Amino acid sequence: MKKILVGIISAVSISLAACNKQVNQAENTKEVTKLKNSAQIELKIGDQKGNMRAQLEASKLLDGIDYKISWYEFPAAAPVAEALNATAIDIGYLGDAPFIFANANGGHARAIAVNRYDPYAVALLVPKDSPIKSIQDIKGKTITANKGSIGQLVTLRAVERAGLKASDVNFKFLPPADGKLAVANGNVDVWAVWDPYTAYAEVIDGFRIIENGRGLYSGFTFLAGTEQALNDQQKRAAIQDFIYRLEESQEWVNKNYQSFGKELAKITGIPEEPATLAFKRKNATWTSITDDVIATSQDTADFYHKHQLLNQKIDVSGLFDREFNTKQAGN
């Protein structure tokens, strides 16, 4: 199983102190999308497995751009946030909860666009033979999640909605690959994670969802940029162009998720069935930052403070740059 996980799920671990060093060491092996006039502008983009890069390449919407893109793939949002904070990347893809968590703990990135999607697959999973049948059964159990992740957020809100207390459960903070192994080996009871990990665990391993993110999580993932990149006018123009292409690629995926699933399987190594399932149920749309996005993010920050994940209350309004546009201003 470990061999499969290593092949399917990128177990990349980048600490804040080592982030620039590791990115530099990866220069010789990372794949770079080189296009005309690429020497003029380079965007270093942090992605998570099977997301922006996969859909942009499958839809061929990177064809003809006049800047260079260097892609860096991460297994979860936390190392994306660390890379942004270390300015090892210019822009990155991460959920609203880890974005807020990172910025409350010294980060300086700004959210510039939002991916709105069905939060069903941000879920709590158990192995098929687990005695745990519902959220009520997790009292006294151990849940694995990334600290500050959307998985932890959904867990805490699910516990609260079920009439339990946060102290009724224990957390073991692990990245997705290690978390899955811990659950499979019986070292923890529940895995709180998101697609494509959820779809893979369901389809390939027979894991069961005991709680999903609907009604518990916003379904917001941000494209965020460093202050350094956003203050560079040439890069800013390239980022705006990238957002338009990203939005269009999402529309293409929504209309062609079946064929995209086949392409995604080739790109990521994730089998076709879970790859297709992940994007079919996601049904995502990219939009600009709007008032409801900021209000929802403030609610998330307040919730984290309530549960002592943030040391002090924060005003999230300064964490957004609203000058970037999409064709759809928002819902």
N, C-alpha and C positions, 0 to 999 in steps of 0.2 A: 504493500500500500504506500509506503514511504516513497518508493521509486516513482509510482504513479503521481503522487502529489508533487514531487519535485518537478516532474515533467509537465504537469498541467497547471500548477499554481506556483507563481513566482515567489519564492521565499526570499525576497530582497529585504535586507535590514540595513537601514542607513541611520546612524546616529547623527545628531546635530553637529557634534564636534568633528565628525569624520566625513560629513556630507560632501564638501567640495573635493576632498581628497579622493573619495570613492568615485565621484563623477569623472574626475580627471583620469583616474586609472581605467575607467571604462571607455575612454575615448577610442582605443584601438579596436574595440569589439562592438560597440553600439552601431546600430544601423542609422544612417542619415538620409533623409529625403533631400536630394540635391536638385535644384531647379535653376532656370535661367537667372543670371545676375545674382546668384546665391551668395557671392562674396560680399554684397552690400549689406544685407541684414540677415542675422541668424536668430531664430526663436528657439530657445531651449524649453521643451514642453514636457511636463510630467504627467503621465497617464497611468491609469489602472487597467489591468488586463482585460482585453476585449471591449474597450470603450472607444475613445475618440479616434485613435489611430486606425483601428480596425474598420470603423464605419467610413472614415474619410478615404481610406485606400480602396475599400470595396466599391464605393460609389464613384471613385476616380475624381473626386472633387478637389484633390490637391494638384491635379494636372494644370500646368500653366502659371503657377504662382511665381512671383519674382523675388522670393526670399527663400532662405534655407531653413528647414526644420530639423532639429536634432531631438529625437525622441528618447525619453527615459521612462522605463516601465517600473511601477511599484506595486506591491501586493495589496496595499491598503492606503487610506488617507493620511495616517499619521506620518509616514516617511515622506509623502508628498508635501505636507505642511513643513516638515523639517528642511526639506530641500528648498522650498520657497523662502523660509526664514534665513537660510544660509546663502541665498541668492545663487544657488547652484543651478536653478532653473528660472525661467522668466515667468511662465504661467503654468498652472497645474489644475488638475481635476480632483475635487474632494467634496465630501458631503458637508452640509451646513453645520452639523454638530461638531465634527472634528475641526472645521475651519474656525468656529467660534472658540472652541477649547484651546486651539493653538494660539490664537491671537490674544486670548485672555492670559496666556502664559508667556508673553513676550514676543509673539509673532507680529509681523508688520505687513502682511499681504492684504490686498483689497479684492473683494469679490466684484466681478465685472459683468457676469452673465449667469443665468440660472437654468439648469436642466430640470424641468418639472416632470415627474414620472409617478406611476402607480407604485406606492410603497409596499405592496403585498410581499415582495420577495426579500425585504429586510425582515428577517424572521428568526425565531428561536427553533432550532432543530434538535432532534434526538435520534439515535440509531433506531432501526425498525423494531428491535426486540427490547427497547427500553420500557420499563414499567411506567414511565411518565406519560400520561395521556393528555393533560391539559395544563394550563398555567397554574391552576390551583395546586398541582402536584409538585411544584418546584420549591416549596417552602423547605428550607434547610439544605437545598441543593447548591452545587457549584456551577456557575455559568462562565464560559470562556468567551471573551470579546477583546477587541482592541480598546484600550483606555480612551475615553472621550469619543468613541466612535458612534455611528448611528446604531450599531448593534447594542451598545450599552444603553443608549438613549431609549430605544424601543423596549429593552428589558425592564428598565426602571419604570417606564410609563405603564407597561403591561402589569407589573407587580402592583403598582398603585391602583390601577383600574380593577384589579382582582381583589382589592381590599387587603392586600398584604403590605408589609413595610419593607423598605429597602434593606433593612437589617435582617430580614427573613431569608435572604439569599447571599451567597458568597460569589465574588468575582475572582477569576484567575485571568490576568491580562496576557494574552498571547496573540501574535499575528495569525492570519487565517489558516495557513498551512499547519502550523503547530497546534492551533486550536482544534482543527479537525482530527489530527492524530490523537490529541488528548482525549477527545470524546470517544473516538473509535477504540482506544485502548482502555477506556473505563476510568481514566484519571480525573475526568470532570463529567458532569451529567448532561449539560446543555451547551449548544454552540449557537451564539448570536452572531449572524453574518448576513451577507447580502449577495445578490446576483453578480457574477455568474456562479459564485461558490454555492449558493442555495440550489440553483437548478442542477448543478453537477451532483451535489449530495443527494438530491431527490431522485434523479433519473438513474444515475450510475450506482450509487451506494444504498439506495432505498431508505434514506433518512426521512423522518416525518416532521412536518411543520406543526408545532403545537401552539404557535401564536405568530401572527403576521403583523406588519407595520401599519395596516389600514386603521385610521383613527388614532394612531399613536405617533406617527412621524409625518413630516411635511411632504416627503418625496422630493426634496430640493437637493440638487448637487450643484456646486458652484464651479465656475471657471474663475480662478483667482490669479492675480499677478503681483509681482514684487513692486515696491515703490520705484526702484531703480528702473525697471523695464517700463513701467507706466509713465515715468517722467521723460523717457527717451521718445521724442516725437516720431522718429522713423519706426521704432519698434511698436509704438502705439498704433500707427497706421497699419502695420502688418498684423497686429493683434486684432484690429477691427475687421480686416479682411478675413482673418482666420475664423472669427466668430460667425460671419455670414456663411462661410463655407461649412462650418460645423453645423449650423442650423439647417442648411439645405441637405447635408448628409443625413441628419436625423430624420428629416421628412422622407428621404429616399429609403432609409431602413424601415420605417413604419409601413411603407407600401410594398417592400420587398423582403420582409423578414425571413421568408422561407429560403430564398436564394442567398440571402445574407448569412443565414445560419451555416450554409455549406462553405461559404467563403471564410466565415469566422473560424470554422473548424480548421481550415488550412492555415490561417494566420496565427492562431493562438494554441492549437493543439487540443482545445476543448472539443469533445465529440459533438457531432452535428445536432443531435437531439436536445441536449441541455443548452447548447449555444442558441438554437432557434427559440426554445422556450423562454430563455432569459429576455430576449429582445421582443418577443411577441407580447409578453405580459407587461413589459416596461411601458410601452406606448408613450414615449417621452417627447417633450417639446422644449426647444431652447427659446428663452425670452430674455428681455432686458430686466434689470433690477427695478422692482416696483415697490410701492409702499407696503403691500401685503407681504412681500419677501422680507423686508426689514422688520416688520411687526412680528412675523412668525419667528424670525431669528432672535428677536429680543425675548420672546417667550421661551425659546430653547435656552438662552443664556440664563434667564431667571430660574428655569427648572434646574439647570446644572448648579447654580448657586445654592438653591434650596437643598440639594442633595450633597452639598459640600465638595463638589468637583471643581468649583471655582472659589477661590479664597474671598473674593469680593464681587459685588454687583458691578456689571459693566454696561455701558451704553454702546450698543452695536452700530449705531447710525454712522459712526466714523469709519466703519470697516468696509464701506461700499463706495465704488466709483460708478456713478449713474450715467456717465457720458457715453458709454458704449451702447450701440444700438443692435437690435435684431429686427427682422421684418415684422415679428410679432412683439409689440411692446410689452405684453404681459396678459395674463388672464383677467 
